Amino acid sequence: MDAQNAINQLKQSLVTRIIGQEELVESLILCLLADGHLLVEGAPGLAKTTAIKTLADSIHGDFQRIQFTPDLMPSDVTGSDIYRVEEHRFEFQAGPIFANLVLADEINRAPAKVQSALLEAMSEKQVSVNGTTHPLPNPFLVMATQNPVENEGTYPLPEAQLDRFIMKVNLDYPSIENEQKILRLARAEQAHQLPELTSLDLDLLLQAREALNDIHVSDAVEQYILHLVHATREPELYSPALASTIDYGASPRATIALERLARGLAWLEGSEFVTPDHVQRVASRVLAHRIVISLNAQASGRDAYAIIYELLQSVAIA
């Protein structure tokens, strides 16, 4: 089986277990392909843990769940040196970050030092303790979650740290039809009657990542991506109605992410080149969490997603 068929079969398999969250499933697959990390915002019980654990089971990878709390220490995430008395030496005890897939649950409940320790590991793909560097496994994907309802006792992620996540997804409650499917799936799980998951060999995943480099991005599409990101910095140049709506726009990291994820989506669909449609379909997930909207925009009832939607309508396709 080639990498493309294997990845698409994995996606279809995940959809049968993670009901009504197709965007979350697609985002997890795209983050795996693009070697990036995912931030998910949604109320408890919307399959966030199930999604990442099911993905880990599907790729035969190690899975760890870290529950972030205000008393968590950086070493609780990364690990620390333990002194072995009988051997008169220090030995590194790896923390839960050393897994292929990590669920960082309620990341905004931990203080800044813990958040920084996690995000440094995400960025550098390694952990340094007492001058010794310990590489993280490959693949390595973090899915961090935030609860949008409760703000008491939280430490919101600064914009610079939000920028480290290649994508952000907002989850909503399922429809009645999908909730009925979830109910039936839960009964099947209790009766041990769930169908087997599709298995993905890690070598095929690495092949898929390499294949993304062969997806063609034309000069016109490249210019479209550049103008979309530039529009978050100077929106008034593209639409007078958007003047004074964004205080801070997206960074060059967003440009790289937008192109890489558009390549991933094109590859998933069997296309040999990226179209503006591919760019538009991932744009809000890449850009919305990277912009800071103004008080004027908030007062008018707009949020980041609404502004990105307006930008998509305003930036011309070459």
VOBA-1610 file (N, C-alpha, C; in pm, whole numbers, padded with zeros to 5 digits, always signed):
BEGIN
Met+00084-00119+00000Met+00000+00000+00000Met+00088+00125+00000Asp+00050+00224-00086Asp+00131+00346-00087Asp+00088+00438+00027Ala+00169+00540+00051Ala+00149+00628+00166Ala+00016+00702+00157Gln-00022+00746+00037Gln-00145+00824+00024Gln-00268+00742+00061Asn-00276+00619+00010Asn-00389+00534+00044Asn-00391+00501+00193Ala-00273+00478+00250Ala-00264+00443+00392Ala-00314+00558+00479Ile-00273+00681+00446Ile-00314+00798+00525Ile-00464+00821+00512Asn-00517+00808+00391Asn-00661+00828+00372Asn-00743+00721+00441Gln-00694+00597+00442Gln-00764+00491+00515Gln-00761+00519+00665Leu-00649+00571+00713Leu-00640+00608+00854Leu-00743+00717+00886Lys-00754+00815+00799Lys-00850+00924+00820Lys-00992+00870+00827Gln-01029+00782+00735Gln-01163+00725+00735Gln-01188+00640+00858Ser-01085+00570+00903Ser-01097+00489+01024Ser-01121+00575+01146Leu-01051+00688+01155Leu-01067+00778+01269Leu-01206+00839+01272Val-01261+00869+01155Val-01394+00930+01148Val-01500+00837+01206Thr-01479+00705+01196Thr-01577+00611+01251Thr-01572+00605+01403Arg-01463+00650+01463Arg-01449+00650+01609Arg-01470+00788+01671Ile-01442+00892+01594Ile-01452+01029+01645Ile-01567+01095+01569Ile-01686+01079+01622Ile-01809+01113+01549Ile-01834+01263+01552Gly-01865+01317+01434Gly-01907+01457+01425Gly-01797+01559+01438Gln-01671+01514+01436Gln-01557+01607+01450Gln-01462+01588+01332Glu-01519+01598+01211Glu-01438+01574+01091Glu-01324+01674+01078Glu-01349+01800+01117Glu-01243+01901+01106Glu-01127+01868+01201Leu-01159+01817+01320Leu-01055+01778+01415Leu-00973+01663+01359Val-01039+01564+01301Val-00968+01449+01242Val-00877+01495+01129Glu-00932+01577+01039Glu-00851+01628+00927Glu-00732+01709+00978Ser-00754+01790+01083Ser-00647+01873+01136Ser-00538+01789+01199Leu-00575+01682+01269Leu-00474+01592+01327Leu-00390+01527+01217Ile-00455+01483+01111Ile-00382+01421+01000Ile-00289+01523+00935Leu-00339+01644+00912Leu-00257+01748+00849Leu-00138+01786+00937Cys-00160+01792+01068Cys-00049+01824+01159Cys+00056+01714+01158Leu+00012+01589+01148Leu+00107+01478+01137Leu+00190+01492+01010Leu+00123+01525+00900Leu+00192+01537+00771Leu+00288+01656+00771Ala+00244+01767+00832Ala+00323+01890+00829Ala+00422+01898+00944Asp+00423+01798+01032Asp+00514+01794+01146Asp+00495+01916+01235Gly+00368+01943+01267Gly+00334+02056+01353Gly+00245+02013+01468His+00202+02109+01549His+00124+02080+01669His-00011+02151+01662Leu-00108+02094+01734Leu-00246+02138+01723Leu-00297+02190+01857Leu-00364+02305+01854Leu-00432+02359+01970Leu-00583+02344+01948Val-00650+02285+02046Val-00794+02258+02035Val-00867+02328+02149Glu-00970+02401+02114Glu-01051+02467+02216Glu-01192+02410+02209Gly-01241+02365+02323Gly-01374+02307+02326Gly-01411+02264+02466Ala-01540+02253+02491Ala-01589+02213+02622Ala-01551+02068+02652Pro-01551+02029+02779Pro-01519+01889+02813Pro-01617+01792+02746Gly-01565+01673+02715Gly-01651+01567+02661Gly-01671+01568+02512Leu-01589+01645+02439Leu-01607+01654+02293Leu-01503+01572+02217Ala-01453+01466+02279Ala-01369+01365+02213Ala-01226+01410+02189Lys-01179+01509+02264Lys-01041+01554+02245Lys-00943+01444+02284Thr-00962+01386+02402Thr-00874+01278+02448Thr-00888+01156+02358Thr-01012+01122+02323Thr-01036+01006+02236Thr-00966+01021+02103Ala-00968+01143+02049Ala-00909+01167+01918Ala-00760+01139+01917Ile-00687+01197+02011Ile-00541+01182+02010Ile-00501+01041+02050Lys-00575+00979+02143Lys-00542+00843+02185Lys-00570+00743+02073Thr-00680+00763+02001Thr-00713+00676+01889Thr-00608+00688+01779Leu-00561+00810+01754Leu-00456+00830+01655Leu-00328+00759+01697Ala-00295+00767+01826Ala-00175+00699+01876Ala-00186+00548+01857Asp-00304+00493+01885Asp-00325+00349+01866Asp-00311+00311+01720Ser-00351+00401+01631Ser-00349+00371+01488Ser-00209+00369+01429Ile-00117+00447+01485Ile+00018+00450+01430Ile+00117+00371+01517His+00062+00294+01612His+00146+00215+01703His+00250+00304+01773Gly+00206+00424+01810Gly+00296+00517+01878Gly+00267+00523+02027Asp+00361+00579+02100Asp+00343+00599+02243Asp+00252+00719+02266Phe+00163+00706+02365Phe+00069+00813+02398Phe+00084+00850+02544Gln+00086+00982+02572Gln+00089+01031+02708Gln-00010+01146+02722Arg-00078+01147+02836Arg-00171+01257+02866Arg-00117+01332+02986Ile-00102+01464+02972Ile-00055+01549+03082Ile-00169+01641+03122Gln-00215+01627+03245Gln-00319+01716+03296Gln-00252+01839+03357Phe-00269+01954+03294Phe-00204+02076+03341Phe-00283+02136+03458Thr-00212+02165+03565Thr-00270+02224+03685Thr-00179+02336+03735Pro-00231+02425+03820Pro-00148+02539+03866Pro-00022+02497+03943Asp-00022+02378+04004Asp+00095+02337+04083Asp+00194+02251+04004Leu+00171+02238+03872Leu+00260+02158+03789Leu+00396+02227+03775Met+00503+02150+03776Met+00639+02202+03759Met+00691+02164+03620Pro+00786+02244+03564Pro+00841+02209+03433Pro+00898+02068+03427Ser+00962+02024+03536Ser+01021+01889+03537Ser+00915+01780+03533Asp+00790+01813+03574Asp+00680+01716+03565Asp+00645+01687+03420Val+00684+01777+03332Val+00657+01760+03189Val+00778+01703+03117Thr+00894+01763+03140Thr+01013+01726+03063Thr+01093+01612+03123Gly+01082+01594+03256Gly+01165+01496+03324Gly+01280+01565+03397Ser+01356+01488+03474Ser+01465+01546+03552Ser+01570+01439+03582Asp+01685+01485+03632Asp+01791+01393+03672Asp+01762+01338+03812Ile+01769+01206+03824Ile+01748+01137+03952Ile+01882+01080+03999Tyr+01915+01104+04124Tyr+02042+01053+04178Tyr+02026+00909+04224Arg+02109+00820+04167Arg+02110+00679+04206Arg+02218+00660+04312Val+02174+00644+04438Val+02268+00639+04550Val+02364+00521+04537Glu+02307+00404+04500Glu+02391+00284+04495Glu+02495+00290+04384Glu+02469+00372+04280Glu+02563+00383+04168Glu+02641+00513+04170His+02608+00602+04265His+02677+00731+04280His+02677+00812+04149Arg+02562+00820+04088Arg+02552+00895+03962Arg+02409+00944+03943Phe+02396+01044+03854Phe+02264+01094+03817Phe+02216+01021+03691Glu+02090+00993+03688Glu+02029+00929+03570Glu+01906+01009+03529Phe+01894+01036+03399Phe+01780+01114+03351Phe+01654+01029+03351Gln+01552+01080+03417Gln+01421+01015+03419Gln+01330+01093+03325Ala+01298+01035+03209Ala+01220+01104+03108Ala+01079+01134+03158Gly+01030+01253+03123Gly+00894+01292+03158Gly+00794+01248+03052Pro+00668+01277+03071Pro+00563+01234+02977Pro+00572+01298+02839Ile+00655+01403+02825Ile+00671+01465+02694Ile+00739+01370+02596Phe+00806+01266+02646Phe+00878+01172+02560Phe+00782+01064+02509Ala+00695+01105+02417Ala+00600+01014+02354Ala+00574+01063+02213Asn+00522+00975+02128Asn+00493+01016+01991Asn+00377+01114+01984Leu+00274+01087+02064Leu+00158+01177+02069Leu+00129+01213+02213Val+00121+01342+02238Val+00102+01393+02374Val-00023+01480+02378Leu-00111+01449+02473Leu-00226+01534+02498Leu-00194+01625+02615Ala-00183+01754+02588Ala-00159+01854+02694Ala-00294+01912+02731Asp-00358+01850+02829Asp-00496+01883+02862Asp-00504+02009+02947Glu-00587+02104+02902Glu-00606+02233+02971Glu-00473+02303+02996Ile-00401+02325+02887Ile-00268+02385+02894Ile-00271+02521+02962Asn-00382+02593+02951Asn-00388+02727+03011Asn-00411+02725+03161Arg-00415+02608+03224Arg-00426+02602+03370Arg-00288+02595+03437Ala-00183+02583+03360Ala-00047+02578+03415Ala+00018+02715+03403Pro+00107+02749+03497Pro+00176+02880+03490Pro+00272+02888+03372Ala+00322+03008+03349Ala+00401+03037+03229Ala+00525+02950+03216Lys+00594+02920+03327Lys+00717+02841+03319Lys+00690+02701+03265Val+00576+02643+03304Val+00542+02509+03256Val+00502+02515+03109Gln+00422+02614+03073Gln+00384+02632+02933Gln+00508+02649+02846Ser+00603+02728+02894Ser+00725+02753+02817Ser+00808+02626+02800Ala+00813+02543+02904Ala+00888+02418+02895Ala+00830+02327+02788Leu+00698+02320+02783Leu+00631+02237+02682Leu+00655+02294+02543Leu+00636+02425+02528Leu+00645+02485+02396Leu+00788+02487+02344Glu+00887+02493+02434Glu+01026+02483+02391Glu+01054+02343+02335Ala+01001+02241+02403Ala+01018+02104+02355Ala+00950+02087+02219Met+00832+02148+02203Met+00761+02140+02076Met+00840+02203+01963Ser+00903+02316+01992Ser+00976+02389+01889Ser+01108+02324+01853Glu+01182+02283+01956Glu+01317+02232+01933Glu+01321+02080+01914Lys+01210+02011+01947Lys+01204+01864+01939Lys+01311+01799+02026Gln+01340+01866+02138Gln+01440+01812+02231Gln+01419+01876+02368Val+01479+01812+02469Val+01472+01863+02607Val+01614+01871+02660Ser+01650+01983+02720Ser+01783+01999+02779Ser+01770+02006+02931Val+01842+01916+02998Val+01842+01911+03144Val+01986+01907+03191Asn+02023+02005+03273Asn+02159+02013+03328Asn+02267+02002+03221Gly+02244+02069+03110Gly+02345+02074+03004Gly+02345+01956+02909Thr+02258+01859+02931Thr+02250+01742+02842Thr+02122+01750+02759Thr+02136+01729+02630Thr+02022+01736+02539Thr+01966+01596+02514His+01836+01584+02525His+01768+01456+02503His+01668+01474+02388Pro+01690+01408+02274Pro+01598+01424+02161Pro+01463+01357+02188Leu+01359+01417+02134Leu+01225+01361+02146Leu+01200+01263+02031Pro+01106+01171+02048Pro+01083+01070+01944Pro+01026+01130+01816Asn+01036+01056+01709Asn+00983+01096+01579Asn+00890+00985+01529Pro+00764+01018+01499Pro+00701+01149+01499Pro+00670+01197+01641Phe+00650+01328+01652Phe+00618+01389+01780Phe+00511+01494+01756Leu+00393+01472+01813Leu+00281+01565+01794Leu+00217+01595+01927Val+00199+01722+01955Val+00130+01766+02077Val-00006+01822+02038Met-00110+01772+02104Met-00242+01833+02091Met-00276+01895+02226Ala-00272+02026+02233Ala-00302+02097+02356Ala-00448+02142+02354Thr-00513+02138+02470Thr-00653+02177+02477Thr-00672+02294+02571Gln-00775+02370+02542Gln-00818+02480+02629Gln-00968+02471+02646Asn-01015+02501+02766Asn-01158+02506+02793Asn-01204+02651+02779Pro-01295+02681+02686Pro-01334+02820+02663Pro-01433+02873+02766Val-01484+02786+02853Val-01592+02826+02944Val-01537+02885+03072Glu-01445+02815+03138Glu-01395+02859+03267Glu-01264+02938+03251Asn-01261+03058+03305Asn-01141+03141+03299Asn-01073+03157+03434Glu-01143+03124+03541Glu-01086+03139+03674Glu-00970+03041+03694Gly-00857+03093+03742Gly-00743+03007+03767Gly-00669+02964+03642Thr-00681+03042+03535Thr-00612+03008+03410Thr-00503+03110+03381Tyr-00409+03067+03296Tyr-00298+03152+03252Tyr-00300+03150+03098Pro-00371+03244+03036Pro-00385+03241+02890Pro-00250+03238+02820Leu-00243+03165+02711Leu-00119+03157+02634Leu-00091+03291+02566Pro+00031+03345+02581Pro+00066+03469+02510Pro+00068+03446+02360Glu+00057+03556+02286Glu+00054+03546+02139Glu+00178+03475+02084Ala+00294+03502+02143Ala+00418+03440+02093Ala+00414+03288+02108Gln+00345+03240+02212Gln+00336+03096+02232Gln+00225+03035+02146Leu+00117+03110+02127Leu+00012+03061+02037Leu+00067+03040+01896Asp+00162+03125+01859Asp+00221+03117+01725Asp+00295+02986+01702Arg+00330+02915+01809Arg+00401+02788+01796Arg+00311+02675+01745Phe+00181+02693+01761Phe+00087+02591+01713Phe+00059+02613+01566Ile+00079+02510+01488Ile+00061+02525+01343Ile-00086+02545+01308Met-00177+02491+01392Met-00321+02505+01368Met-00395+02517+01501Lys-00512+02576+01493Lys-00605+02576+01606Lys-00744+02540+01555Val-00812+02454+01632Val-00947+02410+01596Val-01041+02440+01713Asn-01157+02494+01682Asn-01262+02514+01782Asn-01368+02406+01765Leu-01398+02334+01872Leu-01496+02226+01867Leu-01631+02275+01916Asp-01736+02221+01855Asp-01872+02253+01896Asp-01944+02124+01933Tyr-02060+02137+01996Tyr-02138+02019+02032Tyr-02188+01949+01906Pro-02201+01816+01910Pro-02249+01743+01793Pro-02399+01763+01771Ser-02441+01735+01649Ser-02584+01737+01619Ser-02654+01620+01688Ile-02788+01622+01690Ile-02862+01511+01752Ile-02831+01380+01681Glu-02821+01385+01547Glu-02792+01263+01471Glu-02655+01206+01507Asn-02556+01296+01515Asn-02421+01249+01550Asn-02414+01203+01696Glu-02490+01268+01783Glu-02489+01225+01924Glu-02551+01086+01939Gln-02648+01055+01853Gln-02704+00919+01855Gln-02598+00817+01812Lys-02517+00854+01713Lys-02408+00765+01670Lys-02306+00748+01782Ile-02278+00857+01855Ile-02185+00848+01968Ile-02238+00754+02074Leu-02367+00764+02102Leu-02431+00677+02202Leu-02418+00531+02162Arg-02445+00502+02037Arg-02435+00364+01989Arg-02290+00314+01989Leu-02198+00405+01958Leu-02056+00368+01960Leu-02012+00335+02103Ala-02062+00412+02200Ala-02029+00386+02340Ala-02081+00249+02383Arg-02201+00212+02337Arg-02256+00080+02369Arg-02171-00031+02307Ala-02129-00008+02183Ala-02045-00107+02115Ala-01911-00123+02186Glu-01857-00011+02237Glu-01729-00017+02309Glu-01744-00097+02439Gln-01853-00074+02510Gln-01877-00146+02634Gln-01895-00296+02610Ala-01947-00328+02492Ala-01967-00468+02457Ala-01846-00527+02384His-01739-00449+02374His-01616-00492+02305His-01643-00534+02161Gln-01727-00452+02094Gln-01765-00483+01957Gln-01719-00375+01858Leu-01620-00296+01897Leu-01570-00193+01807Leu-01489-00257+01694Pro-01505-00206+01570Pro-01421-00258+01460Pro-01275-00220+01481Glu-01187-00298+01422Glu-01044-00269+01435Glu-01008-00140+01363Leu-00913-00070+01422Leu-00863+00053+01360Leu-00766+00020+01247Thr-00764+00107+01146Thr-00663+00095+01043Thr-00527+00128+01102Ser-00429+00048+01068Ser-00294+00068+01122Ser-00206+00138+01019Leu-00128+00234+01064Leu-00037+00308+00976Leu+00106+00283+01018Asp+00185+00233+00925Asp+00327+00212+00952Asp+00398+00347+00956Leu+00487+00364+01052Leu+00555+00492+01067Leu+00641+00526+00946Asp+00694+00425+00878Asp+00773+00451+00758Asp+00688+00516+00650Leu+00560+00473+00640Leu+00470+00533+00541Leu+00441+00678+00577Leu+00430+00707+00706Leu+00408+00846+00747Leu+00526+00934+00707Leu+00647+00885+00727Leu+00766+00962+00689Leu+00774+00978+00538Gln+00731+00875+00463Gln+00725+00887+00317Gln+00625+00996+00276Ala+00512+00999+00347Ala+00409+01099+00315Ala+00462+01239+00338Arg+00536+01258+00445Arg+00594+01391+00471Arg+00688+01433+00358Glu+00766+01339+00309Glu+00857+01370+00199Glu+00779+01402+00072Ala+00666+01331+00052Ala+00586+01350-00069Ala+00527+01490-00077Leu+00505+01554+00037Leu+00450+01690+00035Leu+00542+01788-00038Asn+00671+01759-00037Asn+00765+01848-00105Asn+00750+01845-00256Asp+00685+01739-00308Asp+00666+01728-00453Asp+00540+01796-00502Ile+00455+01843-00409Ile+00332+01911-00448Ile+00368+02051-00498His+00323+02083-00619His+00362+02209-00683His+00281+02326-00628Val+00351+02435-00599Val+00287+02561-00560Val+00325+02665-00664Ser+00228+02709-00742Ser+00257+02805-00850Ser+00290+02942-00792Asp+00348+03026-00876Asp+00380+03162-00834Asp+00253+03238-00793Ala+00144+03213-00865Ala+00017+03282-00835Ala-00036+03242-00697Val-00031+03113-00666Val-00079+03066-00535Val+00015+03115-00425Glu+00144+03115-00455Glu+00239+03165-00356Glu+00211+03312-00324Gln+00185+03392-00428Gln+00152+03532-00406Gln+00021+03547-00328Tyr-00073+03458-00354Tyr-00201+03462-00281Tyr-00177+03437-00132Ile-00094+03340-00099Ile-00062+03309+00040Ile+00006+03430+00106Leu+00102+03489+00035Leu+00175+03603+00089Leu+00081+03722+00116His-00011+03746+00023His-00104+03858+00041His-00204+03831+00152Leu-00245+03706+00168Leu-00337+03674+00278Leu-00273+03706+00413Val-00150+03664+00430Val-00082+03689+00557Val-00055+03838+00573His-00014+03904+00464His+00012+04048+00471His-00116+04125+00505Ala-00230+04073+00461Ala-00358+04138+00489Ala-00391+04138+00637Thr-00335+04044+00714Thr-00358+04044+00858Thr-00279+04156+00926Arg-00176+04206+00856Arg-00093+04313+00914Arg-00141+04451+00872Glu-00189+04462+00749Glu-00240+04590+00698Glu-00373+04567+00628Pro-00476+04531+00705Pro-00605+04494+00643Pro-00670+04608+00566Glu-00640+04733+00604Glu-00703+04847+00536Glu-00663+04856+00389Leu-00549+04796+00353Leu-00507+04797+00212Leu-00593+04706+00126Tyr-00663+04614+00188Tyr-00742+04516+00114Tyr-00893+04539+00129Ser-00932+04600+00241Ser-01073+04632+00261Ser-01084+04748+00360Pro-01138+04862+00317Pro-01154+04975+00409Pro-01238+04939+00532Ala-01329+04843+00516Ala-01415+04803+00627Ala-01338+04733+00738Leu-01216+04686+00706Leu-01136+04615+00804Leu-01031+04703+00871Ala-01031+04831+00837Ala-00935+04923+00900Ala-00955+04923+01052Ser-00845+04921+01123Ser-00845+04927+01271Ser-00914+04807+01335Thr-00912+04693+01268Thr-00972+04573+01328Thr-00867+04478+01385Ile-00740+04491+01339Ile-00635+04401+01384Ile-00520+04482+01442Asp-00488+04455+01567Asp-00375+04524+01631Asp-00242+04461+01592Tyr-00238+04328+01586Tyr-00115+04256+01550Tyr-00150+04145+01451Gly-00076+04140+01341Gly-00102+04040+01239Gly-00019+03914+01257Ala-00032+03824+01161Ala+00036+03695+01168Ala+00184+03708+01130Ser+00265+03620+01184Ser+00411+03623+01162Ser+00448+03544+01037Pro+00575+03552+00994Pro+00620+03468+00882Pro+00603+03318+00908Arg+00601+03279+01036Arg+00576+03138+01067Arg+00438+03095+01014Ala+00343+03189+01015Ala+00210+03160+00962Ala+00214+03137+00811Thr+00299+03214+00742Thr+00312+03196+00597Thr+00363+03057+00564Ile+00465+03015+00636Ile+00522+02881+00615Ile+00418+02774+00646Ala+00345+02792+00757Ala+00244+02694+00797Ala+00131+02686+00695Leu+00088+02800+00645Leu-00023+02804+00550Leu+00013+02730+00423Glu+00134+02752+00375Glu+00176+02683+00253Glu+00191+02532+00277Arg+00251+02496+00389Arg+00276+02354+00418Arg+00145+02278+00435Leu+00049+02337+00504Leu-00078+02269+00527Leu-00163+02264+00401Ala-00152+02367+00317Ala-00222+02363+00188Ala-00164+02251+00101Arg-00031+02233+00107Arg+00031+02119+00037Arg-00024+01987+00091Gly-00034+01978+00224Gly-00084+01856+00285Gly-00226+01824+00242Leu-00312+01925+00238Leu-00450+01904+00197Leu-00458+01862+00050Ala-00377+01927-00034Ala-00374+01890-00176Ala-00329+01745-00192Trp-00225+01706-00118Trp-00173+01569-00126Trp-00276+01468-00080Leu-00349+01499+00029Leu-00452+01410+00080Leu-00559+01384-00025Glu-00589+01486-00105Glu-00696+01474-00205Glu-00646+01425-00340Gly-00518+01389-00347Gly-00465+01332-00470Gly-00428+01434-00576Ser-00421+01561-00539Ser-00383+01664-00634Ser-00232+01679-00640Glu-00182+01713-00756Glu-00038+01733-00771Glu+00003+01878-00750Phe-00094+01966-00727Phe-00062+02107-00708Phe-00162+02169-00611Val-00120+02279-00551Val-00204+02352-00455Val-00290+02453-00529Thr-00417+02459-00494Thr-00509+02558-00551Thr-00545+02661-00443Pro-00598+02776-00484Pro-00645+02873-00383Pro-00749+02813-00288Asp-00828+02718-00336Asp-00928+02653-00251Asp-00862+02579-00135His-00752+02510-00162His-00679+02441-00055His-00632+02542+00051Val-00582+02656+00004Val-00534+02759+00096Val-00649+02812+00181Gln-00761+02840+00117Gln-00876+02897+00189Gln-00931+02801+00293Arg-00928+02672+00265Arg-00989+02575+00356Arg-00908+02555+00485Val-00780+02590+00484Val-00702+02580+00608Val-00670+02717+00668Ala-00707+02824+00598Ala-00663+02958+00638Ala-00709+02996+00778Ser-00836+02974+00810Ser-00884+03018+00942Ser-00818+02940+01054Arg-00790+02811+01031Arg-00726+02730+01134Arg-00579+02769+01154Val-00519+02830+01053Val-00378+02871+01061Val-00365+03014+01112Leu-00457+03102+01073Leu-00438+03245+01097Leu-00515+03302+01217Ala-00631+03248+01249Ala-00718+03312+01347Ala-00652+03324+01485His-00580+03221+01527His-00518+03227+01660His-00389+03307+01661Arg-00346+03353+01543Arg-00221+03427+01534Arg-00242+03578+01525Ile-00365+03623+01520Ile-00390+03767+01512Ile-00449+03816+01644Val-00426+03943+01672Val-00485+04008+01789Val-00581+04114+01738Ile-00710+04091+01761Ile-00809+04186+01708Ile-00823+04304+01804Ser-00863+04416+01748Ser-00870+04540+01825Ser-00997+04546+01910Leu-00999+04641+02002Leu-01120+04662+02083Leu-01236+04707+01994Asn-01206+04783+01889Asn-01311+04825+01796Asn-01378+04706+01730Ala-01297+04607+01691Ala-01352+04488+01628Ala-01437+04410+01727Gln-01388+04398+01851Gln-01465+04326+01952Gln-01596+04397+01982Ala-01591+04529+01985Ala-01712+04607+02013Ala-01817+04590+01903Ser-01770+04566+01781Ser-01864+04547+01669Ser-01913+04404+01658Gly-01872+04319+01752Gly-01920+04181+01753Gly-01840+04085+01668Arg-01725+04128+01617Arg-01642+04040+01535Arg-01545+03962+01622Asp-01516+03841+01581Asp-01406+03766+01642Asp-01301+03740+01535Ala-01194+03672+01573Ala-01082+03651+01480Ala-01126+03572+01358Tyr-01214+03474+01377Tyr-01258+03392+01264Tyr-01341+03475+01165Ala-01424+03564+01217Ala-01503+03649+01128Ala-01414+03741+01046Ile-01309+03792+01110Ile-01218+03883+01038Ile-01139+03807+00931Ile-01094+03686+00963Ile-01024+03606+00861Ile-01117+03575+00745Tyr-01244+03547+00774Tyr-01342+03522+00667Tyr-01354+03645+00578Glu-01361+03763+00639Glu-01370+03887+00560Glu-01245+03909+00476Leu-01129+03874+00533Leu-01005+03887+00456Leu-01005+03795+00334Leu-01056+03675+00353Leu-01063+03579+00242Leu-01151+03632+00129Gln-01253+03710+00166Gln-01340+03770+00064Gln-01275+03890-00003Ser-01177+03950+00066Ser-01120+04077+00019Ser-00990+04061-00061Val-00913+03957-00031Val-00784+03938-00100Val-00809+03871-00233Ala-00766+03937-00339Ala-00790+03885-00474Ala-00703+03765-00504Ile-00758+03671-00579Ile-00684+03554-00626Ile-00621+03589-00759Ala-00490+03578-00769Ala-00420+03619-00891Ala-00460+03529-01009
//
